[in-house]
Amino acid sequence: MGPGFLMSIAFLDRGNMEGDLQAGATAGDTLLCLLAARLGVATGKNLAELCLDEYPDWVRRALWLMAEVSMVRENI
């Protein structure tokens, strides 16, 4: 679950998925900040609040675990 995959879901239209995956592969986690900012402007909520409202408990825990693992992996 890399940032390119998340960005391809955020801007999903025909022919855009490959470009978003390539952008995520080269830009890394900076695109996630862009997605979070875009969500904040559109909804008035931060990413954690939206996850709390939209996802069941097991999905929120999986997202938390993936975020923790990615932070540990980045610092190694």
N, CA, C and O atoms as a GROMACS GRO file, in nm:
protein
  304
    1MET      N    1   0.085  -0.119   0.000
    1MET     CA    2   0.000   0.000   0.000
    1MET      C    3   0.089   0.124   0.000
    1MET      O    4   0.108   0.188   0.104
    2GLY      N    5   0.141   0.157  -0.112
    2GLY     CA    6   0.227   0.273  -0.122
    2GLY      C    7   0.149   0.399  -0.153
    2GLY      O    8   0.030   0.393  -0.183
    3PRO      N    9   0.215   0.513  -0.145
    3PRO     CA   10   0.148   0.640  -0.172
    3PRO      C   11   0.100   0.652  -0.316
    3PRO      O   12   0.002   0.723  -0.341
    4GLY      N   13   0.165   0.586  -0.409
    4GLY     CA   14   0.119   0.592  -0.548
    4GLY      C   15  -0.017   0.527  -0.564
    4GLY      O   16  -0.102   0.576  -0.638
    5PHE      N   17  -0.039   0.415  -0.493
    5PHE     CA   18  -0.168   0.349  -0.499
    5PHE      C   19  -0.276   0.438  -0.439
    5PHE      O   20  -0.386   0.449  -0.495
    6LEU      N   21  -0.247   0.503  -0.327
    6LEU     CA   22  -0.345   0.593  -0.265
    6LEU      C   23  -0.379   0.710  -0.357
    6LEU      O   24  -0.495   0.749  -0.366
    7MET      N   25  -0.278   0.764  -0.423
    7MET     CA   26  -0.305   0.876  -0.513
    7MET      C   27  -0.383   0.831  -0.636
    7MET      O   28  -0.463   0.908  -0.690
    8SER      N   29  -0.361   0.708  -0.681
    8SER     CA   30  -0.436   0.661  -0.797
    8SER      C   31  -0.583   0.644  -0.763
    8SER      O   32  -0.668   0.659  -0.851
    9ILE      N   33  -0.615   0.614  -0.640
    9ILE     CA   34  -0.755   0.605  -0.598
    9ILE      C   35  -0.814   0.745  -0.586
    9ILE      O   36  -0.930   0.766  -0.619
   10ALA      N   37  -0.736   0.840  -0.538
   10ALA     CA   38  -0.786   0.976  -0.518
   10ALA      C   39  -0.818   1.046  -0.650
   10ALA      O   40  -0.914   1.123  -0.657
   11PHE      N   41  -0.742   1.020  -0.752
   11PHE     CA   42  -0.761   1.087  -0.881
   11PHE      C   43  -0.794   0.986  -0.990
   11PHE      O   44  -0.734   0.988  -1.098
   12LEU      N   45  -0.889   0.897  -0.963
   12LEU     CA   46  -0.915   0.786  -1.054
   12LEU      C   47  -0.995   0.831  -1.175
   12LEU      O   48  -1.110   0.875  -1.162
   13ASP      N   49  -0.937   0.820  -1.290
   13ASP     CA   50  -1.006   0.836  -1.417
   13ASP      C   51  -0.927   0.758  -1.522
   13ASP      O   52  -0.819   0.706  -1.494
   14ARG      N   53  -0.980   0.750  -1.641
   14ARG     CA   54  -0.916   0.670  -1.745
   14ARG      C   55  -0.778   0.723  -1.781
   14ARG      O   56  -0.760   0.842  -1.807
   15GLY      N   57  -0.681   0.635  -1.781
   15GLY     CA   58  -0.547   0.672  -1.821
   15GLY      C   59  -0.465   0.741  -1.715
   15GLY      O   60  -0.348   0.772  -1.739
   16ASN      N   61  -0.521   0.767  -1.599
   16ASN     CA   62  -0.452   0.842  -1.496
   16ASN      C   63  -0.383   0.751  -1.394
   16ASN      O   64  -0.291   0.795  -1.325
   17MET      N   65  -0.426   0.626  -1.384
   17MET     CA   66  -0.374   0.539  -1.279
   17MET      C   67  -0.224   0.515  -1.294
   17MET      O   68  -0.151   0.522  -1.196
   18GLU      N   69  -0.177   0.487  -1.414
   18GLU     CA   70  -0.034   0.461  -1.434
   18GLU      C   71   0.050   0.583  -1.400
   18GLU      O   72   0.156   0.571  -1.337
   19GLY      N   73   0.004   0.700  -1.442
   19GLY     CA   74   0.077   0.823  -1.409
   19GLY      C   75   0.084   0.847  -1.259
   19GLY      O   76   0.187   0.891  -1.208
   20ASP      N   77  -0.025   0.818  -1.189
   20ASP     CA   78  -0.026   0.836  -1.043
   20ASP      C   79   0.063   0.734  -0.973
   20ASP      O   80   0.130   0.767  -0.875
   21LEU      N   81   0.065   0.612  -1.024
   21LEU     CA   82   0.153   0.512  -0.965
   21LEU      C   83   0.300   0.549  -0.984
   21LEU      O   84   0.382   0.530  -0.894
   22GLN      N   85   0.333   0.601  -1.101
   22GLN     CA   86   0.471   0.646  -1.126
   22GLN      C   87   0.507   0.766  -1.038
   22GLN      O   88   0.617   0.774  -0.984
   23ALA      N   89   0.412   0.858  -1.024
   23ALA     CA   90   0.437   0.975  -0.939
   23ALA      C   91   0.457   0.932  -0.795
   23ALA      O   92   0.544   0.986  -0.726
   24GLY      N   93   0.378   0.836  -0.748
   24GLY     CA   94   0.395   0.786  -0.611
   24GLY      C   95   0.526   0.714  -0.592
   24GLY      O   96   0.586   0.722  -0.484
   25ALA      N   97   0.571   0.645  -0.695
   25ALA     CA   98   0.698   0.574  -0.685
   25ALA      C   99   0.815   0.670  -0.676
   25ALA      O  100   0.915   0.642  -0.610
   26THR      N  101   0.805   0.784  -0.743
   26THR     CA  102   0.917   0.879  -0.740
   26THR      C  103   0.907   0.981  -0.627
   26THR      O  104   1.009   1.022  -0.572
   27ALA      N  105   0.785   1.022  -0.591
   27ALA     CA  106   0.770   1.126  -0.489
   27ALA      C  107   0.759   1.072  -0.348
   27ALA      O  108   0.787   1.144  -0.252
   28GLY      N  109   0.719   0.947  -0.333
   28GLY     CA  110   0.711   0.887  -0.200
   28GLY      C  111   0.595   0.941  -0.118
   28GLY      O  112   0.486   0.964  -0.171
   29ASP      N  113   0.619   0.962   0.010
   29ASP     CA  114   0.513   1.001   0.103
   29ASP      C  115   0.467   1.145   0.090
   29ASP      O  116   0.370   1.184   0.154
   30THR      N  117   0.534   1.226   0.010
   30THR     CA  118   0.490   1.366  -0.003
   30THR      C  119   0.353   1.376  -0.069
   30THR      O  120   0.280   1.471  -0.044
   31LEU      N  121   0.318   1.277  -0.152
   31LEU     CA  122   0.185   1.278  -0.213
   31LEU      C  123   0.076   1.252  -0.111
   31LEU      O  124  -0.037   1.298  -0.129
   32LEU      N  125   0.106   1.179  -0.006
   32LEU     CA  126   0.007   1.154   0.098
   32LEU      C  127  -0.029   1.284   0.169
   32LEU      O  128  -0.144   1.304   0.207
   33CYS      N  129   0.068   1.373   0.187
   33CYS     CA  130   0.039   1.504   0.246
   33CYS      C  131  -0.053   1.584   0.155
   33CYS      O  132  -0.143   1.654   0.203
   34LEU      N  133  -0.032   1.574   0.026
   34LEU     CA  134  -0.119   1.643  -0.069
   34LEU      C  135  -0.262   1.589  -0.062
   34LEU      O  136  -0.358   1.666  -0.065
   35LEU      N  137  -0.276   1.457  -0.053
   35LEU     CA  138  -0.408   1.396  -0.041
   35LEU      C  139  -0.477   1.439   0.088
   35LEU      O  140  -0.596   1.471   0.087
   36ALA      N  141  -0.403   1.440   0.198
   36ALA     CA  142  -0.461   1.480   0.326
   36ALA      C  143  -0.503   1.627   0.324
   36ALA      O  144  -0.608   1.662   0.378
   37ALA      N  145  -0.423   1.711   0.262
   37ALA     CA  146  -0.459   1.853   0.252
   37ALA      C  147  -0.583   1.871   0.164
   37ALA      O  148  -0.669   1.953   0.195
   38ARG      N  149  -0.590   1.796   0.057
   38ARG     CA  150  -0.706   1.806  -0.031
   38ARG      C  151  -0.834   1.760   0.040
   38ARG      O  152  -0.939   1.822   0.024
   39LEU      N  153  -0.825   1.654   0.117
   39LEU     CA  154  -0.939   1.608   0.195
   39LEU      C  155  -0.980   1.712   0.299
   39LEU      O  156  -1.100   1.733   0.321
   40GLY      N  157  -0.883   1.776   0.362
   40GLY     CA  158  -0.912   1.877   0.462
   40GLY      C  159  -0.984   1.997   0.404
   40GLY      O  160  -1.077   2.050   0.465
   41VAL      N  161  -0.944   2.040   0.288
   41VAL     CA  162  -1.009   2.153   0.222
   41VAL      C  163  -1.151   2.116   0.180
   41VAL      O  164  -1.243   2.197   0.195
   42ALA      N  165  -1.169   1.996   0.129
   42ALA     CA  166  -1.299   1.954   0.078
   42ALA      C  167  -1.399   1.923   0.189
   42ALA      O  168  -1.518   1.950   0.174
   43THR      N  169  -1.352   1.866   0.301
   43THR     CA  170  -1.445   1.819   0.404
   43THR      C  171  -1.438   1.896   0.534
   43THR      O  172  -1.533   1.892   0.613
   44GLY      N  173  -1.329   1.965   0.559
   44GLY     CA  174  -1.312   2.034   0.686
   44GLY      C  175  -1.266   1.943   0.798
   44GLY      O  176  -1.261   1.984   0.914
   45LYS      N  177  -1.231   1.818   0.765
   45LYS     CA  178  -1.183   1.722   0.864
   45LYS      C  179  -1.044   1.676   0.825
   45LYS      O  180  -1.006   1.682   0.708
   46ASN      N  181  -0.968   1.631   0.926
   46ASN     CA  182  -0.836   1.576   0.894
   46ASN      C  183  -0.849   1.428   0.857
   46ASN      O  184  -0.957   1.370   0.868
   47LEU      N  185  -0.740   1.367   0.814
   47LEU     CA  186  -0.742   1.231   0.764
   47LEU      C  187  -0.784   1.131   0.872
   47LEU      O  188  -0.857   1.036   0.843
   48ALA      N  189  -0.740   1.152   0.995
   48ALA     CA  190  -0.778   1.061   1.104
   48ALA      C  191  -0.927   1.070   1.133
   48ALA      O  192  -0.991   0.967   1.158
   49GLU      N  193  -0.984   1.189   1.131
   49GLU     CA  194  -1.128   1.204   1.155
   49GLU      C  195  -1.210   1.137   1.046
   49GLU      O  196  -1.313   1.075   1.075
   50LEU      N  197  -1.166   1.149   0.922
   50LEU     CA  198  -1.238   1.084   0.812
   50LEU      C  199  -1.230   0.932   0.823
   50LEU      O  200  -1.330   0.864   0.798
   51CYS      N  201  -1.115   0.879   0.859
   51CYS     CA  202  -1.102   0.735   0.877
   51CYS      C  203  -1.192   0.686   0.991
   51CYS      O  204  -1.252   0.580   0.980
   52LEU      N  205  -1.201   0.763   1.099
   52LEU     CA  206  -1.287   0.728   1.211
   52LEU      C  207  -1.434   0.725   1.170
   52LEU      O  208  -1.509   0.638   1.213
   53ASP      N  209  -1.475   0.820   1.087
   53ASP     CA  210  -1.614   0.828   1.043
   53ASP      C  211  -1.650   0.724   0.939
   53ASP      O  212  -1.763   0.675   0.937
   54GLU      N  213  -1.557   0.688   0.851
   54GLU     CA  214  -1.589   0.609   0.734
   54GLU      C  215  -1.560   0.460   0.743
   54GLU      O  216  -1.625   0.381   0.676
   55TYR      N  217  -1.464   0.420   0.826
   55TYR     CA  218  -1.419   0.280   0.824
   55TYR      C  219  -1.456   0.208   0.952
   55TYR      O  220  -1.466   0.268   1.059
   56PRO      N  221  -1.478   0.075   0.941
   56PRO     CA  222  -1.499  -0.004   1.063
   56PRO      C  223  -1.370  -0.015   1.144
   56PRO      O  224  -1.262   0.020   1.096
   57ASP      N  225  -1.383  -0.063   1.264
   57ASP     CA  226  -1.271  -0.068   1.358
   57ASP      C  227  -1.153  -0.148   1.303
   57ASP      O  228  -1.038  -0.105   1.318
   58TRP      N  229  -1.178  -0.262   1.240
   58TRP     CA  230  -1.067  -0.346   1.194
   58TRP      C  231  -0.989  -0.278   1.082
   58TRP      O  232  -0.868  -0.298   1.071
   59VAL      N  233  -1.055  -0.200   0.999
   59VAL     CA  234  -0.986  -0.128   0.892
   59VAL      C  235  -0.901  -0.015   0.950
   59VAL      O  236  -0.788   0.007   0.907
   60ARG      N  237  -0.956   0.056   1.048
   60ARG     CA  238  -0.879   0.164   1.112
   60ARG      C  239  -0.754   0.109   1.180
   60ARG      O  240  -0.647   0.171   1.174
   61ARG      N  241  -0.766  -0.006   1.243
   61ARG     CA  242  -0.649  -0.066   1.307
   61ARG      C  243  -0.545  -0.110   1.203
   61ARG      O  244  -0.425  -0.095   1.225
   62ALA      N  245  -0.590  -0.163   1.090
   62ALA     CA  246  -0.498  -0.202   0.984
   62ALA      C  247  -0.427  -0.080   0.926
   62ALA      O  248  -0.307  -0.085   0.899
   63LEU      N  249  -0.500   0.030   0.906
   63LEU     CA  250  -0.438   0.153   0.857
   63LEU      C  251  -0.335   0.206   0.956
   63LEU      O  252  -0.228   0.251   0.917
   64TRP      N  253  -0.369   0.200   1.085
   64TRP     CA  254  -0.274   0.245   1.188
   64TRP      C  255  -0.148   0.160   1.184
   64TRP      O  256  -0.037   0.213   1.191
   65LEU      N  257  -0.165   0.027   1.173
   65LEU     CA  258  -0.050  -0.062   1.171
   65LEU      C  259   0.038  -0.035   1.049
   65LEU      O  260   0.161  -0.034   1.060
   66MET      N  261  -0.024  -0.014   0.932
   66MET     CA  262   0.054   0.016   0.811
   66MET      C  263   0.131   0.147   0.826
   66MET      O  264   0.244   0.158   0.780
   67ALA      N  265   0.069   0.247   0.891
   67ALA     CA  266   0.138   0.374   0.912
   67ALA      C  267   0.257   0.356   1.006
   67ALA      O  268   0.363   0.413   0.983
   68GLU      N  269   0.239   0.279   1.112
   68GLU     CA  270   0.348   0.255   1.207
   68GLU      C  271   0.463   0.180   1.140
   68GLU      O  272   0.580   0.215   1.159
   69VAL      N  273   0.431   0.077   1.064
   69VAL     CA  274   0.535  -0.002   0.997
   69VAL      C  275   0.610   0.083   0.895
   69VAL      O  276   0.732   0.072   0.883
   70SER      N  277   0.539   0.168   0.824
   70SER     CA  278   0.607   0.252   0.724
   70SER      C  279   0.700   0.353   0.790
   70SER      O  280   0.805   0.385   0.736
   71MET      N  281   0.661   0.404   0.910
   71MET     CA  282   0.750   0.498   0.980
   71MET      C  283   0.874   0.428   1.031
   71MET      O  284   0.983   0.484   1.025
   72VAL      N  285   0.858   0.306   1.082
   72VAL     CA  286   0.974   0.230   1.132
   72VAL      C  287   1.065   0.194   1.015
   72VAL      O  288   1.187   0.206   1.024
   73ARG      N  289   1.005   0.151   0.905
   73ARG     CA  290   1.084   0.112   0.788
   73ARG      C  291   1.161   0.231   0.730
   73ARG      O  292   1.273   0.216   0.682
   74GLU      N  293   1.100   0.348   0.734
   74GLU     CA  294   1.166   0.467   0.681
   74GLU      C  295   1.284   0.509   0.765
   74GLU      O  296   1.380   0.566   0.712
   75ASN      N  297   1.281   0.482   0.894
   75ASN     CA  298   1.388   0.523   0.985
   75ASN      C  299   1.501   0.422   0.996
   75ASN      O  300   1.601   0.448   1.063
   76ILE      N  301   1.486   0.309   0.931
   76ILE     CA  302   1.592   0.205   0.940
   76ILE      C  303   1.701   0.236   0.840
   76ILE      O  304   1.799   0.162   0.831
   0.00000   0.00000   0.00000
